[in-house]
Amino acid sequence: MAPLLELKNIECRHRGHAVVSDFSLHVNKGDLLCLLGPSGCGKTTVLRAIAGFQAVQQGDILLRERRVSYPGYTLAPEKRRIGMVFQDYALFPHMNVCHNICFGLRELGTAQKRKVSDEMLDIVGLTGMGKRYIHELSGGQQQRVALARALAPRPDLILLDEPFSNLDVDMRERLSSEVRQILKQQHTTGIMVTHDQHEAFAVGDQIGVMDEGRMLQRDTAYNLYHSPENRFVADFIGQGVFVKGTLTSPDTVKTDIGVIQGDRAYDLPTGSKVELLLRPDDIVLDEHGELTGKITQRAFKGAEIMYTLEIKPGLELLSLIPSHHDYQLGEQVRIRLAPDHMVAFPAV
C-alpha cells in the first residue's frame, strides 16, 4: 500500500542557503508523526513544503501518489486537501467561532455550515460555543477552534506548526494529549512540528529528530530514548551524562566508576575509547551500592526529585529518585549503576 505522503530527497533553499537537504520521509494513512528538533533545524520548512507554501529546489513531494511539488512546480496549497494549524492560530477576531470554523467551506449553504460547525465543536470539546468571539476564549479554547477549522473540510492530512507554544505548561500537556485523541478518533493523518520533546512524546506514533536540515533518526519515543543512533539524538532526547570508558568486549565498558555490561554489542575494536551515556534512571539509590555521591543540586518534580551527584572531582551524574527520599545539598548517598540499555559512542 502506497504511503499517503512521500518526500523524496527534497532540498529547500532560502536566500541561496540550503535549509533542508536530501530529506526523505513517508507517512501512511492514519499515522501521527512529529518532527522534533532545535530552532532553525528546518522542521517548519519541511512542513511548509508539504503544505505548498515553500518550493523545492530538488526532489519530489507526492500526496496520494500524485506529484505535488518538484523543481519548477508547486501545486497550490488549497488544492492539496491539507489542513493547517498555525503557531498563532490565525483566527479571525471579527468573526464568531462558527464562522471561523466554516471559513474554508464556501461551497456549503448556511444550514450545512452550522451542522459542520456544531459537529466540529462537539469533537474538540467546545459544544455550544459557536456564537462566541475569539477574544472571549482562553488560549486553549482558541487552539481547539483552530483545530476544528482545520478538520472541518475533512482533509487527507493535517499539519500542526508548534501548535502549543503559546500555552502554559499545564495546558500544553493536557491539550497535546487531547489533540492526539481527537486525531486518532477521526482517523486523521497528522504531522506536527515542535521543539518540545514532551509534546512530541505525547502526540506522535513516531518522532523524527532533525538537525541542520536532515533527518537523523525516526523512531518511537521509547527507542529514541533507549537506543539513540547518534550522539546528537542521545543528547537531545532526555537527560544524561557521558562518561569516558574503554570497550573491553563488544558489550562491556570499563570506566573509572566501574565495569558496565550492557544489552547490546558494539562493532568496535577491543580497547576503543568510548563515551557511555548514563541516564538519570540508570543511577539507582541503594544503601549497599558501591558508589557514593554528594548531592550538589536538586530539582523537585513532584513524585520524583532530580539529584545531581558528585561522584568524584570533575564527574557528576544525574539520578531521578522518588521524592519521599528528601536529601539535602551536601548529603552523601549510596548508589549503584543499573543501565539496562547500554548506549555508547566512539569518544570525540
Phi and psi in degrees as GROMACS dihedral restraints (atoms count N, CA, C in turn):
[ dihedral_restraints ]
;  ai    aj    ak    al  type     phi  dphi    fc
    3     4     5     6     1   -70.9    20    10
    4     5     6     7     1   145.9    20    10
    6     7     8     9     1   -65.9    20    10
    7     8     9    10     1   154.1    20    10
    9    10    11    12     1   -65.7    20    10
   10    11    12    13     1   -41.5    20    10
   12    13    14    15     1  -129.3    20    10
   13    14    15    16     1   138.4    20    10
   15    16    17    18     1  -142.1    20    10
   16    17    18    19     1   128.3    20    10
   18    19    20    21     1  -109.9    20    10
   19    20    21    22     1   125.9    20    10
   21    22    23    24     1  -116.7    20    10
   22    23    24    25     1   102.2    20    10
   24    25    26    27     1    49.9    20    10
   25    26    27    28     1    48.2    20    10
   27    28    29    30     1   -79.6    20    10
   28    29    30    31     1   152.8    20    10
   30    31    32    33     1  -131.6    20    10
   31    32    33    34     1   133.5    20    10
   33    34    35    36     1  -123.4    20    10
   34    35    36    37     1   135.6    20    10
   36    37    38    39     1  -119.5    20    10
   37    38    39    40     1   150.7    20    10
   39    40    41    42     1  -135.3    20    10
   40    41    42    43     1   117.4    20    10
   42    43    44    45     1    53.1    20    10
   43    44    45    46     1    42.6    20    10
   45    46    47    48     1    82.4    20    10
   46    47    48    49     1    -5.5    20    10
   48    49    50    51     1  -102.4    20    10
   49    50    51    52     1   132.2    20    10
   51    52    53    54     1   -73.1    20    10
   52    53    54    55     1   112.2    20    10
   54    55    56    57     1   -87.3    20    10
   55    56    57    58     1   -34.3    20    10
   57    58    59    60     1  -130.9    20    10
   58    59    60    61     1   131.9    20    10
   60    61    62    63     1  -132.7    20    10
   61    62    63    64     1   134.4    20    10
   63    64    65    66     1    47.4    20    10
   64    65    66    67     1    49.4    20    10
   66    67    68    69     1  -102.3    20    10
   67    68    69    70     1   123.9    20    10
   69    70    71    72     1  -124.4    20    10
   70    71    72    73     1   150.0    20    10
   72    73    74    75     1  -165.1    20    10
   73    74    75    76     1   144.8    20    10
   75    76    77    78     1  -136.4    20    10
   76    77    78    79     1   145.3    20    10
   78    79    80    81     1  -133.7    20    10
   79    80    81    82     1   123.5    20    10
   81    82    83    84     1   -86.9    20    10
   82    83    84    85     1   158.7    20    10
   84    85    86    87     1   -58.2    20    10
   85    86    87    88     1   130.9    20    10
   87    88    89    90     1    91.4    20    10
   88    89    90    91     1    -9.3    20    10
   90    91    92    93     1   -72.6    20    10
   91    92    93    94     1   148.4    20    10
   93    94    95    96     1  -118.5    20    10
   94    95    96    97     1   112.2    20    10
   96    97    98    99     1  -114.9    20    10
   97    98    99   100     1   136.1    20    10
   99   100   101   102     1  -111.8    20    10
  100   101   102   103     1   132.4    20    10
  102   103   104   105     1   -97.7    20    10
  103   104   105   106     1   117.6    20    10
  105   106   107   108     1  -120.3    20    10
  106   107   108   109     1   135.9    20    10
  108   109   110   111     1   176.1    20    10
  109   110   111   112     1   169.8    20    10
  111   112   113   114     1   -69.7    20    10
  112   113   114   115     1   164.6    20    10
  114   115   116   117     1   -57.0    20    10
  115   116   117   118     1   136.8    20    10
  117   118   119   120     1    85.2    20    10
  118   119   120   121     1     7.1    20    10
  120   121   122   123     1   -83.5    20    10
  121   122   123   124     1    -9.2    20    10
  123   124   125   126     1   104.7    20    10
  124   125   126   127     1     1.5    20    10
  126   127   128   129     1   -66.6    20    10
  127   128   129   130     1   -40.6    20    10
  129   130   131   132     1   -69.4    20    10
  130   131   132   133     1   -33.2    20    10
  132   133   134   135     1   -61.8    20    10
  133   134   135   136     1   -41.3    20    10
  135   136   137   138     1   -60.4    20    10
  136   137   138   139     1   -45.1    20    10
  138   139   140   141     1   -61.8    20    10
  139   140   141   142     1   -42.8    20    10
  141   142   143   144     1   -65.8    20    10
  142   143   144   145     1   -35.6    20    10
  144   145   146   147     1   -65.9    20    10
  145   146   147   148     1   -40.4    20    10
  147   148   149   150     1   -63.7    20    10
  148   149   150   151     1   -39.7    20    10
  150   151   152   153     1   -73.0    20    10
  151   152   153   154     1   -22.5    20    10
  153   154   155   156     1    99.7    20    10
  154   155   156   157     1     8.1    20    10
  156   157   158   159     1   -87.5    20    10
  157   158   159   160     1   -12.5    20    10
  159   160   161   162     1  -129.6    20    10
  160   161   162   163     1   127.6    20    10
  162   163   164   165     1   -76.1    20    10
  163   164   165   166     1   156.7    20    10
  165   166   167   168     1  -108.4    20    10
  166   167   168   169     1   139.7    20    10
  168   169   170   171     1   -92.8    20    10
  169   170   171   172     1   -20.6    20    10
  171   172   173   174     1  -145.2    20    10
  172   173   174   175     1   157.8    20    10
  174   175   176   177     1    85.3    20    10
  175   176   177   178     1  -174.8    20    10
  177   178   179   180     1  -134.9    20    10
  178   179   180   181     1   148.4    20    10
  180   181   182   183     1  -119.3    20    10
  181   182   183   184     1   124.6    20    10
  183   184   185   186     1  -115.2    20    10
  184   185   186   187     1   133.3    20    10
  186   187   188   189     1  -125.1    20    10
  187   188   189   190     1   119.2    20    10
  189   190   191   192     1    54.3    20    10
  190   191   192   193     1    40.7    20    10
  192   193   194   195     1    69.4    20    10
  193   194   195   196     1    10.7    20    10
  195   196   197   198     1  -105.8    20    10
  196   197   198   199     1   132.2    20    10
  198   199   200   201     1   -71.4    20    10
  199   200   201   202     1   116.2    20    10
  201   202   203   204     1  -110.1    20    10
  202   203   204   205     1   -16.1    20    10
  204   205   206   207     1  -145.1    20    10
  205   206   207   208     1   134.4    20    10
  207   208   209   210     1  -159.6    20    10
  208   209   210   211     1   167.0    20    10
  210   211   212   213     1   -53.1    20    10
  211   212   213   214     1   122.5    20    10
  213   214   215   216     1    91.6    20    10
  214   215   216   217     1    -5.0    20    10
  216   217   218   219     1  -143.6    20    10
  217   218   219   220     1   133.2    20    10
  219   220   221   222     1  -139.8    20    10
  220   221   222   223     1   112.2    20    10
  222   223   224   225     1   -64.0    20    10
  223   224   225   226     1   136.3    20    10
  225   226   227   228     1   -57.5    20    10
  226   227   228   229     1   143.0    20    10
  228   229   230   231     1   -53.8    20    10
  229   230   231   232     1   -40.9    20    10
  231   232   233   234     1   -69.5    20    10
  232   233   234   235     1   -10.4    20    10
  234   235   236   237     1  -100.8    20    10
  235   236   237   238     1     7.1    20    10
  237   238   239   240     1   -99.0    20    10
  238   239   240   241     1    -7.0    20    10
  240   241   242   243     1    54.7    20    10
  241   242   243   244     1    50.6    20    10
  243   244   245   246     1  -122.0    20    10
  244   245   246   247     1   134.3    20    10
  246   247   248   249     1   -95.8    20    10
  247   248   249   250     1   150.3    20    10
  249   250   251   252     1  -135.9    20    10
  250   251   252   253     1   131.0    20    10
  252   253   254   255     1  -114.0    20    10
  253   254   255   256     1   116.6    20    10
  255   256   257   258     1   -90.1    20    10
  256   257   258   259     1   161.8    20    10
  258   259   260   261     1   -59.6    20    10
  259   260   261   262     1   -38.5    20    10
  261   262   263   264     1   -99.6    20    10
  262   263   264   265     1    14.4    20    10
  264   265   266   267     1    73.1    20    10
  265   266   267   268     1   -37.0    20    10
  267   268   269   270     1    54.8    20    10
  268   269   270   271     1    40.5    20    10
  270   271   272   273     1   -86.8    20    10
  271   272   273   274     1   156.3    20    10
  273   274   275   276     1   -95.2    20    10
  274   275   276   277     1   113.4    20    10
  276   277   278   279     1   -67.1    20    10
  277   278   279   280     1   -24.0    20    10
  279   280   281   282     1   -85.1    20    10
  280   281   282   283     1    -3.4    20    10
  282   283   284   285     1  -109.5    20    10
  283   284   285   286     1   149.7    20    10
  285   286   287   288     1   -77.1    20    10
  286   287   288   289     1   177.1    20    10
  288   289   290   291     1   -61.0    20    10
  289   290   291   292     1   -44.2    20    10
  291   292   293   294     1   -58.1    20    10
  292   293   294   295     1   -46.9    20    10
  294   295   296   297     1   -67.7    20    10
  295   296   297   298     1   -33.7    20    10
  297   298   299   300     1   -62.4    20    10
  298   299   300   301     1   -46.6    20    10
  300   301   302   303     1   -63.0    20    10
  301   302   303   304     1   -37.2    20    10
  303   304   305   306     1   -94.1    20    10
  304   305   306   307     1     9.8    20    10
  306   307   308   309     1   -56.1    20    10
  307   308   309   310     1   -38.2    20    10
  309   310   311   312     1   -90.1    20    10
  310   311   312   313     1     8.3    20    10
  312   313   314   315     1  -108.7    20    10
  313   314   315   316     1    52.3    20    10
  315   316   317   318     1   -63.9    20    10
  316   317   318   319     1   -24.6    20    10
  318   319   320   321     1   -79.6    20    10
  319   320   321   322     1   -10.7    20    10
  321   322   323   324     1   -90.5    20    10
  322   323   324   325     1   151.9    20    10
  324   325   326   327     1   -77.9    20    10
  325   326   327   328     1   172.8    20    10
  327   328   329   330     1   -60.0    20    10
  328   329   330   331     1   -45.5    20    10
  330   331   332   333     1   -65.4    20    10
  331   332   333   334     1   -39.7    20    10
  333   334   335   336     1   -66.2    20    10
  334   335   336   337     1   -40.5    20    10
  336   337   338   339     1   -61.9    20    10
  337   338   339   340     1   -42.3    20    10
  339   340   341   342     1   -63.4    20    10
  340   341   342   343     1   -39.3    20    10
  342   343   344   345     1   -64.0    20    10
  343   344   345   346     1   -44.5    20    10
  345   346   347   348     1   -63.9    20    10
  346   347   348   349     1   -43.3    20    10
  348   349   350   351     1   -61.0    20    10
  349   350   351   352     1   -45.8    20    10
  351   352   353   354     1   -62.2    20    10
  352   353   354   355     1   -40.2    20    10
  354   355   356   357     1   -64.6    20    10
  355   356   357   358     1   -44.4    20    10
  357   358   359   360     1   -65.5    20    10
  358   359   360   361     1   -39.1    20    10
  360   361   362   363     1   -64.4    20    10
  361   362   363   364     1   -37.2    20    10
  363   364   365   366     1   -62.5    20    10
  364   365   366   367     1   -42.8    20    10
  366   367   368   369     1   -62.9    20    10
  367   368   369   370     1   -40.5    20    10
  369   370   371   372     1   -95.0    20    10
  370   371   372   373     1     7.7    20    10
  372   373   374   375     1    78.8    20    10
  373   374   375   376     1    30.1    20    10
  375   376   377   378     1  -125.1    20    10
  376   377   378   379     1    38.3    20    10
  378   379   380   381     1   -54.1    20    10
  379   380   381   382     1   132.5    20    10
  381   382   383   384     1    81.9    20    10
  382   383   384   385     1     7.2    20    10
  384   385   386   387     1  -105.7    20    10
  385   386   387   388     1    16.8    20    10
  387   388   389   390     1   -64.1    20    10
  388   389   390   391     1   -25.9    20    10
  390   391   392   393     1   -91.8    20    10
  391   392   393   394     1    -3.9    20    10
  393   394   395   396     1   -75.6    20    10
  394   395   396   397     1   157.2    20    10
  396   397   398   399     1  -100.1    20    10
  397   398   399   400     1   160.4    20    10
  399   400   401   402     1   -58.6    20    10
  400   401   402   403     1   -38.7    20    10
  402   403   404   405     1   -67.7    20    10
  403   404   405   406     1   -12.5    20    10
  405   406   407   408     1   -88.4    20    10
  406   407   408   409     1    -1.1    20    10
  408   409   410   411     1  -106.7    20    10
  409   410   411   412     1   151.8    20    10
  411   412   413   414     1   -74.5    20    10
  412   413   414   415     1   169.6    20    10
  414   415   416   417     1   -59.2    20    10
  415   416   417   418     1   -41.4    20    10
  417   418   419   420     1   -66.0    20    10
  418   419   420   421     1   -37.5    20    10
  420   421   422   423     1   -68.6    20    10
  421   422   423   424     1   -38.0    20    10
  423   424   425   426     1   -62.0    20    10
  424   425   426   427     1   -39.0    20    10
  426   427   428   429     1   -65.4    20    10
  427   428   429   430     1   -37.2    20    10
  429   430   431   432     1   -65.4    20    10
  430   431   432   433     1   -38.0    20    10
  432   433   434   435     1   -63.8    20    10
  433   434   435   436     1   -42.4    20    10
  435   436   437   438     1   -60.7    20    10
  436   437   438   439     1   -39.3    20    10
  438   439   440   441     1   -67.2    20    10
  439   440   441   442     1   -42.7    20    10
  441   442   443   444     1   -61.4    20    10
  442   443   444   445     1   -41.1    20    10
  444   445   446   447     1   -63.6    20    10
  445   446   447   448     1   -39.8    20    10
  447   448   449   450     1   -68.1    20    10
  448   449   450   451     1   -33.0    20    10
  450   451   452   453     1   -81.7    20    10
  451   452   453   454     1   -22.0    20    10
  453   454   455   456     1   -56.1    20    10
  454   455   456   457     1   -41.6    20    10
  456   457   458   459     1   -77.2    20    10
  457   458   459   460     1     5.3    20    10
  459   460   461   462     1    55.2    20    10
  460   461   462   463     1    60.3    20    10
  462   463   464   465     1   -71.3    20    10
  463   464   465   466     1   158.0    20    10
  465   466   467   468     1   -71.9    20    10
  466   467   468   469     1   -26.8    20    10
  468   469   470   471     1  -148.1    20    10
  469   470   471   472     1   139.1    20    10
  471   472   473   474     1  -119.9    20    10
  472   473   474   475     1   134.9    20    10
  474   475   476   477     1  -113.1    20    10
  475   476   477   478     1   134.3    20    10
  477   478   479   480     1  -125.1    20    10
  478   479   480   481     1   117.8    20    10
  480   481   482   483     1  -103.2    20    10
  481   482   483   484     1   101.7    20    10
  483   484   485   486     1    44.8    20    10
  484   485   486   487     1    55.6    20    10
  486   487   488   489     1   -70.4    20    10
  487   488   489   490     1   -16.9    20    10
  489   490   491   492     1  -111.9    20    10
  490   491   492   493     1     8.1    20    10
  492   493   494   495     1   -67.4    20    10
  493   494   495   496     1   -21.0    20    10
  495   496   497   498     1   -92.5    20    10
  496   497   498   499     1     5.4    20    10
  498   499   500   501     1  -105.3    20    10
  499   500   501   502     1   159.5    20    10
  501   502   503   504     1   -74.4    20    10
  502   503   504   505     1   169.1    20    10
  504   505   506   507     1   -59.8    20    10
  505   506   507   508     1   -47.0    20    10
  507   508   509   510     1   -61.9    20    10
  508   509   510   511     1   -43.1    20    10
  510   511   512   513     1   -67.0    20    10
  511   512   513   514     1   -37.7    20    10
  513   514   515   516     1   -59.7    20    10
  514   515   516   517     1   -46.3    20    10
  516   517   518   519     1   -64.1    20    10
  517   518   519   520     1   -44.7    20    10
  519   520   521   522     1   -67.3    20    10
  520   521   522   523     1   -45.3    20    10
  522   523   524   525     1   -71.8    20    10
  523   524   525   526     1   -33.1    20    10
  525   526   527   528     1   -63.2    20    10
  526   527   528   529     1   -39.8    20    10
  528   529   530   531     1   -67.9    20    10
  529   530   531   532     1   -38.7    20    10
  531   532   533   534     1   -66.9    20    10
  532   533   534   535     1   -40.3    20    10
  534   535   536   537     1   -62.7    20    10
  535   536   537   538     1   -43.3    20    10
  537   538   539   540     1   -58.0    20    10
  538   539   540   541     1   -46.2    20    10
  540   541   542   543     1   -62.2    20    10
  541   542   543   544     1   -42.2    20    10
  543   544   545   546     1   -62.5    20    10
  544   545   546   547     1   -48.2    20    10
  546   547   548   549     1   -63.7    20    10
  547   548   549   550     1   -39.0    20    10
  549   550   551   552     1   -66.7    20    10
  550   551   552   553     1   -42.1    20    10
  552   553   554   555     1   -63.6    20    10
  553   554   555   556     1   -32.8    20    10
  555   556   557   558     1   -89.2    20    10
  556   557   558   559     1     0.8    20    10
  558   559   560   561     1    54.8    20    10
  559   560   561   562     1    38.6    20    10
  561   562   563   564     1   -94.0    20    10
  562   563   564   565     1   133.7    20    10
  564   565   566   567     1   -80.0    20    10
  565   566   567   568     1   135.3    20    10
  567   568   569   570     1  -142.4    20    10
  568   569   570   571     1   148.8    20    10
  570   571   572   573     1  -128.0    20    10
  571   572   573   574     1   124.4    20    10
  573   574   575   576     1  -117.3    20    10
  574   575   576   577     1   139.1    20    10
  576   577   578   579     1  -105.1    20    10
  577   578   579   580     1   133.3    20    10
  579   580   581   582     1  -157.4    20    10
  580   581   582   583     1   156.7    20    10
  582   583   584   585     1  -104.8    20    10
  583   584   585   586     1     1.0    20    10
  585   586   587   588     1  -102.7    20    10
  586   587   588   589     1   112.5    20    10
  588   589   590   591     1   -65.5    20    10
  589   590   591   592     1   -29.9    20    10
  591   592   593   594     1   -66.5    20    10
  592   593   594   595     1   -38.5    20    10
  594   595   596   597     1   -64.4    20    10
  595   596   597   598     1   -43.7    20    10
  597   598   599   600     1   -61.4    20    10
  598   599   600   601     1   -43.0    20    10
  600   601   602   603     1   -62.6    20    10
  601   602   603   604     1   -37.9    20    10
  603   604   605   606     1   -73.0    20    10
  604   605   606   607     1   -31.2    20    10
  606   607   608   609     1  -100.9    20    10
  607   608   609   610     1   -42.8    20    10
  609   610   611   612     1   -82.5    20    10
  610   611   612   613     1   138.3    20    10
  612   613   614   615     1   -68.1    20    10
  613   614   615   616     1   -40.2    20    10
  615   616   617   618     1  -135.5    20    10
  616   617   618   619     1   158.4    20    10
  618   619   620   621     1  -129.6    20    10
  619   620   621   622     1   131.2    20    10
  621   622   623   624     1  -105.1    20    10
  622   623   624   625     1   116.9    20    10
  624   625   626   627     1   -89.0    20    10
  625   626   627   628     1   125.9    20    10
  627   628   629   630     1  -115.9    20    10
  628   629   630   631     1   151.0    20    10
  630   631   632   633     1  -155.4    20    10
  631   632   633   634     1   136.1    20    10
  633   634   635   636     1    49.4    20    10
  634   635   636   637     1    46.0    20    10
  636   637   638   639     1    77.2    20    10
  637   638   639   640     1    10.8    20    10
  639   640   641   642     1  -129.2    20    10
  640   641   642   643     1   152.1    20    10
  642   643   644   645     1   -85.5    20    10
  643   644   645   646     1   119.0    20    10
  645   646   647   648     1   -91.1    20    10
  646   647   648   649     1   -36.6    20    10
  648   649   650   651     1  -162.9    20    10
  649   650   651   652     1   135.9    20    10
  651   652   653   654     1  -120.2    20    10
  652   653   654   655     1   124.2    20    10
  654   655   656   657     1  -167.8    20    10
  655   656   657   658     1  -179.2    20    10
  657   658   659   660     1   -73.1    20    10
  658   659   660   661     1   161.3    20    10
  660   661   662   663     1   -58.8    20    10
  661   662   663   664     1   -40.1    20    10
  663   664   665   666     1   -60.7    20    10
  664   665   666   667     1   -46.8    20    10
  666   667   668   669     1   -70.7    20    10
  667   668   669   670     1   -35.5    20    10
  669   670   671   672     1   -62.0    20    10
  670   671   672   673     1   -38.8    20    10
  672   673   674   675     1   -73.9    20    10
  673   674   675   676     1   -46.2    20    10
  675   676   677   678     1   -93.6    20    10
  676   677   678   679     1   -20.8    20    10
  678   679   680   681     1  -135.8    20    10
  679   680   681   682     1    56.2    20    10
  681   682   683   684     1   -64.2    20    10
  682   683   684   685     1   140.9    20    10
  684   685   686   687     1   -87.9    20    10
  685   686   687   688     1   -12.7    20    10
  687   688   689   690     1  -151.7    20    10
  688   689   690   691     1   169.3    20    10
  690   691   692   693     1   -63.3    20    10
  691   692   693   694     1   -37.0    20    10
  693   694   695   696     1   -62.8    20    10
  694   695   696   697     1   -48.1    20    10
  696   697   698   699     1   -62.2    20    10
  697   698   699   700     1   -41.5    20    10
  699   700   701   702     1   -60.0    20    10
  700   701   702   703     1   -40.1    20    10
  702   703   704   705     1   -72.8    20    10
  703   704   705   706     1   -39.0    20    10
  705   706   707   708     1   -78.3    20    10
  706   707   708   709     1   -34.4    20    10
  708   709   710   711     1   -93.7    20    10
  709   710   711   712     1   122.7    20    10
  711   712   713   714     1    72.1    20    10
  712   713   714   715     1  -164.7    20    10
  714   715   716   717     1  -124.6    20    10
  715   716   717   718     1   162.0    20    10
  717   718   719   720     1   170.0    20    10
  718   719   720   721     1   174.7    20    10
  720   721   722   723     1  -130.3    20    10
  721   722   723   724     1   137.3    20    10
  723   724   725   726     1   -92.6    20    10
  724   725   726   727     1   128.9    20    10
  726   727   728   729     1  -114.8    20    10
  727   728   729   730     1   132.1    20    10
  729   730   731   732     1   -72.3    20    10
  730   731   732   733     1   143.6    20    10
  732   733   734   735     1  -160.1    20    10
  733   734   735   736     1  -179.5    20    10
  735   736   737   738     1  -126.8    20    10
  736   737   738   739     1   131.8    20    10
  738   739   740   741     1   -75.9    20    10
  739   740   741   742     1   114.7    20    10
  741   742   743   744     1   -98.1    20    10
  742   743   744   745     1   -17.2    20    10
  744   745   746   747     1  -157.8    20    10
  745   746   747   748     1   169.7    20    10
  747   748   749   750     1   -54.9    20    10
  748   749   750   751     1   -26.1    20    10
  750   751   752   753     1  -121.1    20    10
  751   752   753   754     1    17.9    20    10
  753   754   755   756     1  -134.0    20    10
  754   755   756   757     1   133.9    20    10
  756   757   758   759     1  -124.3    20    10
  757   758   759   760     1   131.1    20    10
  759   760   761   762     1   -98.0    20    10
  760   761   762   763     1   125.1    20    10
  762   763   764   765     1  -124.9    20    10
  763   764   765   766     1   174.1    20    10
  765   766   767   768     1   -68.8    20    10
  766   767   768   769     1   -14.5    20    10
  768   769   770   771     1  -113.1    20    10
  769   770   771   772     1    14.4    20    10
  771   772   773   774     1   137.9    20    10
  772   773   774   775     1   167.3    20    10
  774   775   776   777     1   -95.3    20    10
  775   776   777   778     1   127.7    20    10
  777   778   779   780     1  -120.1    20    10
  778   779   780   781     1   124.9    20    10
  780   781   782   783     1  -108.1    20    10
  781   782   783   784     1   132.0    20    10
  783   784   785   786     1  -114.0    20    10
  784   785   786   787     1  -168.3    20    10
  786   787   788   789     1  -102.1    20    10
  787   788   789   790     1     8.1    20    10
  789   790   791   792     1  -141.8    20    10
  790   791   792   793     1   151.4    20    10
  792   793   794   795     1  -100.6    20    10
  793   794   795   796     1   141.6    20    10
  795   796   797   798     1  -109.2    20    10
  796   797   798   799     1   135.2    20    10
  798   799   800   801     1   -87.3    20    10
  799   800   801   802     1    62.9    20    10
  801   802   803   804     1  -127.4    20    10
  802   803   804   805     1   150.2    20    10
  804   805   806   807     1   -61.4    20    10
  805   806   807   808     1   144.3    20    10
  807   808   809   810     1   -57.9    20    10
  808   809   810   811     1   136.0    20    10
  810   811   812   813     1    95.2    20    10
  811   812   813   814     1    -4.0    20    10
  813   814   815   816     1   -64.1    20    10
  814   815   816   817     1   140.2    20    10
  816   817   818   819     1   -81.0    20    10
  817   818   819   820     1   130.0    20    10
  819   820   821   822     1  -133.1    20    10
  820   821   822   823     1   167.5    20    10
  822   823   824   825     1  -119.7    20    10
  823   824   825   826     1   123.4    20    10
  825   826   827   828     1   -98.8    20    10
  826   827   828   829     1   129.0    20    10
  828   829   830   831     1   -86.7    20    10
  829   830   831   832     1   122.6    20    10
  831   832   833   834     1  -115.1    20    10
  832   833   834   835     1   115.1    20    10
  834   835   836   837     1   -82.9    20    10
  835   836   837   838     1   162.2    20    10
  837   838   839   840     1   -58.0    20    10
  838   839   840   841     1   -32.1    20    10
  840   841   842   843     1   -80.9    20    10
  841   842   843   844     1    -3.1    20    10
  843   844   845   846     1   -85.8    20    10
  844   845   846   847     1   -13.1    20    10
  846   847   848   849     1  -106.6    20    10
  847   848   849   850     1   107.7    20    10
  849   850   851   852     1  -108.8    20    10
  850   851   852   853     1   133.4    20    10
  852   853   854   855     1   -65.5    20    10
  853   854   855   856     1   128.4    20    10
  855   856   857   858     1  -155.5    20    10
  856   857   858   859     1   112.5    20    10
  858   859   860   861     1   -63.8    20    10
  859   860   861   862     1   -16.0    20    10
  861   862   863   864     1  -104.6    20    10
  862   863   864   865     1    11.0    20    10
  864   865   866   867     1   -64.2    20    10
  865   866   867   868     1   155.6    20    10
  867   868   869   870     1   -82.5    20    10
  868   869   870   871     1   -14.8    20    10
  870   871   872   873     1  -112.3    20    10
  871   872   873   874     1   148.9    20    10
  873   874   875   876     1  -120.6    20    10
  874   875   876   877     1   137.0    20    10
  876   877   878   879     1  -128.3    20    10
  877   878   879   880     1   142.4    20    10
  879   880   881   882     1   -97.6    20    10
  880   881   882   883     1   130.4    20    10
  882   883   884   885     1   -73.9    20    10
  883   884   885   886     1   118.7    20    10
  885   886   887   888     1  -108.7    20    10
  886   887   888   889     1   -22.8    20    10
  888   889   890   891     1  -147.9    20    10
  889   890   891   892     1   155.1    20    10
  891   892   893   894     1  -147.1    20    10
  892   893   894   895     1   141.1    20    10
  894   895   896   897     1  -132.5    20    10
  895   896   897   898     1   112.0    20    10
  897   898   899   900     1   -73.5    20    10
  898   899   900   901     1   129.1    20    10
  900   901   902   903     1  -125.4    20    10
  901   902   903   904     1    23.9    20    10
  903   904   905   906     1    91.0    20    10
  904   905   906   907     1  -102.2    20    10
  906   907   908   909     1   -69.4    20    10
  907   908   909   910     1   -20.3    20    10
  909   910   911   912     1  -135.2    20    10
  910   911   912   913     1   162.1    20    10
  912   913   914   915     1  -124.2    20    10
  913   914   915   916     1   131.3    20    10
  915   916   917   918     1   -90.1    20    10
  916   917   918   919     1   112.6    20    10
  918   919   920   921     1  -102.0    20    10
  919   920   921   922     1   139.9    20    10
  921   922   923   924     1  -100.5    20    10
  922   923   924   925     1   123.6    20    10
  924   925   926   927     1  -116.4    20    10
  925   926   927   928     1   125.5    20    10
  927   928   929   930     1   -86.5    20    10
  928   929   930   931     1   112.5    20    10
  930   931   932   933     1   -85.4    20    10
  931   932   933   934     1   -38.7    20    10
  933   934   935   936     1  -158.5    20    10
  934   935   936   937     1   163.7    20    10
  936   937   938   939     1   -54.3    20    10
  937   938   939   940     1   125.5    20    10
  939   940   941   942     1    88.8    20    10
  940   941   942   943     1    -2.5    20    10
  942   943   944   945     1  -131.2    20    10
  943   944   945   946     1   113.9    20    10
  945   946   947   948     1  -121.3    20    10
  946   947   948   949     1   143.2    20    10
  948   949   950   951     1  -119.7    20    10
  949   950   951   952     1   156.9    20    10
  951   952   953   954     1  -102.9    20    10
  952   953   954   955     1   140.9    20    10
  954   955   956   957     1  -139.2    20    10
  955   956   957   958     1   129.8    20    10
  957   958   959   960     1   -99.4    20    10
  958   959   960   961     1   112.5    20    10
  960   961   962   963     1  -123.5    20    10
  961   962   963   964     1   137.6    20    10
  963   964   965   966     1   -49.8    20    10
  964   965   966   967     1   139.3    20    10
  966   967   968   969     1   -74.6    20    10
  967   968   969   970     1    -5.2    20    10
  969   970   971   972     1   -74.4    20    10
  970   971   972   973     1   -10.0    20    10
  972   973   974   975     1   -91.8    20    10
  973   974   975   976     1    93.9    20    10
  975   976   977   978     1  -100.6    20    10
  976   977   978   979     1    81.0    20    10
  978   979   980   981     1   -87.8    20    10
  979   980   981   982     1   151.6    20    10
  981   982   983   984     1  -107.8    20    10
  982   983   984   985     1   164.0    20    10
  984   985   986   987     1   -57.8    20    10
  985   986   987   988     1   136.1    20    10
  987   988   989   990     1    93.5    20    10
  988   989   990   991     1   -17.3    20    10
  990   991   992   993     1   -70.5    20    10
  991   992   993   994     1   152.8    20    10
  993   994   995   996     1  -103.0    20    10
  994   995   996   997     1   135.0    20    10
  996   997   998   999     1  -129.7    20    10
  997   998   999  1000     1   150.6    20    10
  999  1000  1001  1002     1   -97.2    20    10
 1000  1001  1002  1003     1   138.7    20    10
 1002  1003  1004  1005     1  -138.2    20    10
 1003  1004  1005  1006     1   166.3    20    10
 1005  1006  1007  1008     1  -134.6    20    10
 1006  1007  1008  1009     1   156.3    20    10
 1008  1009  1010  1011     1   -90.2    20    10
 1009  1010  1011  1012     1   129.7    20    10
 1011  1012  1013  1014     1  -138.3    20    10
 1012  1013  1014  1015     1    61.0    20    10
 1014  1015  1016  1017     1   -80.8    20    10
 1015  1016  1017  1018     1    90.3    20    10
 1017  1018  1019  1020     1   -62.2    20    10
 1018  1019  1020  1021     1   -31.0    20    10
 1020  1021  1022  1023     1  -117.1    20    10
 1021  1022  1023  1024     1   101.7    20    10
 1023  1024  1025  1026     1   -78.4    20    10
 1024  1025  1026  1027     1   129.1    20    10
 1026  1027  1028  1029     1  -125.2    20    10
 1027  1028  1029  1030     1   117.8    20    10
 1029  1030  1031  1032     1  -137.4    20    10
 1030  1031  1032  1033     1   149.8    20    10
 1032  1033  1034  1035     1  -133.1    20    10
 1033  1034  1035  1036     1   152.0    20    10
 1035  1036  1037  1038     1   -55.5    20    10
 1036  1037  1038  1039     1   139.3    20    10
 1038  1039  1040  1041     1   -62.0    20    10
 1039  1040  1041  1042     1   140.2    20    10
